Amino acid sequence: MRRKRASGLPWVMRVGLFALVPLVLLNVSVAFFGDTTVFPLSLSFLDEKAHALAAYARHRPTCLLEGHPELVPLIRDTERRHRLPPGLLQALVEVESNTQPHRISPAGAMGPGQLMPSTASLLRVEDPFDPAPAIDGSARYLAEQLARYRGNVKLAVAAYNAGPGNVNGRVPRNGETEFYVEKVLTRYERLRPRPPSRPSRPAPAAAKRQARPVSAPPRHSPVEPPTSG
């Protein structure tokens, strides 16, 4: 008598499916808690995404109790403190996270300025989801790039996105950074304060030259010769 084969998937496929469960959970959690879009089977930046979720889990209880300050006044104050061009940091944060403090990117970047775990560690930002230290770290990093590229805003913004090692005197053409720079500069142009308009100086009044009438010599009646009497 032949034995019937066990119904269902082969054990290799079952093991593969079980192995995919952590991957799917990781990506779905980043999409849900980070308010972003991630392909469930994405294999990229796994360590960074796991780090971001762990940082978010540590941050969230404090956040629920204390809340967050308004980001725009905080950004403007940070710009002044680090002597950044007014409006530049705000434009960058709007493009990075739409001013959402809990944003997590598909690459594992965290917080309002979307700091990667390695960058946050380098800047000593312990909680990238806490707006005050996170925005301060982003401001310091942006100021460093501006100093590196001698005030060139376009190259500094490109270095913030792609890393200074990938900016060699021009914006990298990697399918992301060039569009990122364009978005930031467009918003910066809208947010930067306009220089006060200079009052138009009145044109110097032309000296009015009044033609003086040339006085004609007086006309005398012809002198009649004396009549002889």
Residue pairs with C-beta under 8 A, 6 or more apart in sequence:
8 14
9 17
20 41
23 40
23 41
23 42
23 43
23 46
24 40
24 41
26 46
26 49
26 50
26 53
27 38
27 39
27 40
27 41
27 42
27 49
28 38
28 40
29 53
30 36
30 38
30 49
30 52
30 53
30 104
30 106
30 108
31 37
31 38
33 53
33 56
33 102
33 104
34 52
34 56
34 102
34 103
34 104
34 105
35 100
35 102
35 103
35 104
36 103
36 104
36 105
36 106
37 106
38 49
38 106
39 106
42 106
44 106
44 107
45 106
45 107
45 108
47 108
47 117
48 107
48 108
48 109
48 116
48 117
49 104
49 106
49 107
49 108
50 108
51 108
51 117
52 104
52 108
52 109
52 110
52 117
53 104
55 110
55 117
55 127
55 128
55 129
56 102
56 104
56 110
56 129
58 127
59 127
59 129
59 130
62 130
63 101
63 102
63 129
63 130
68 101
68 131
69 131
69 132
71 93
71 99
71 101
71 112
71 131
71 135
72 90
72 99
74 131
74 132
74 135
75 89
75 90
75 93
75 135
76 86
76 90
78 84
78 89
78 135
78 136
78 139
79 85
79 86
79 87
79 88
79 89
79 90
79 139
80 86
81 139
82 136
82 139
82 140
82 142
82 143
83 143
84 139
84 142
84 143
84 146
85 153
85 188
85 192
86 191
86 192
86 193
87 188
87 190
87 191
87 192
87 193
88 142
88 153
88 157
88 184
88 188
88 191
88 192
89 135
89 138
89 139
89 142
90 187
90 191
91 184
91 185
91 187
91 188
91 190
91 191
92 113
92 138
92 142
92 157
92 160
92 184
92 188
93 99
93 112
93 113
93 135
93 138
94 187
95 180
95 183
95 184
95 187
96 103
96 109
96 112
96 113
96 114
97 103
97 111
97 112
97 113
97 114
99 112
100 112
101 111
101 112
101 129
101 130
101 131
101 134
102 111
102 129
103 110
103 111
103 112
103 114
104 110
105 114
107 116
108 116
108 117
109 115
109 116
110 116
110 117
110 120
110 128
110 129
110 134
111 128
111 129
111 130
111 131
111 134
112 131
112 134
112 135
112 138
113 128
113 134
113 135
113 137
113 138
113 141
115 123
115 125
115 128
115 134
115 137
115 138
115 141
119 137
119 141
120 128
120 134
120 137
123 137
123 140
123 141
124 137
125 133
125 134
125 136
125 137
126 133
127 133
127 134
128 134
128 137
138 160
141 160
142 156
142 157
142 160
145 155
145 156
145 157
145 159
145 160
145 164
146 152
146 153
146 156
148 156
148 159
148 164
149 155
149 156
149 159
149 167
153 185
153 188
154 171
154 181
154 185
155 167
155 169
155 170
155 171
157 180
157 181
157 184
157 185
158 167
158 171
158 172
158 177
158 180
158 181
159 166
159 167
161 176
161 177
161 180
161 181
162 172
162 174
162 176
162 177
166 172
166 174
166 177
171 177
171 178
171 181
172 178
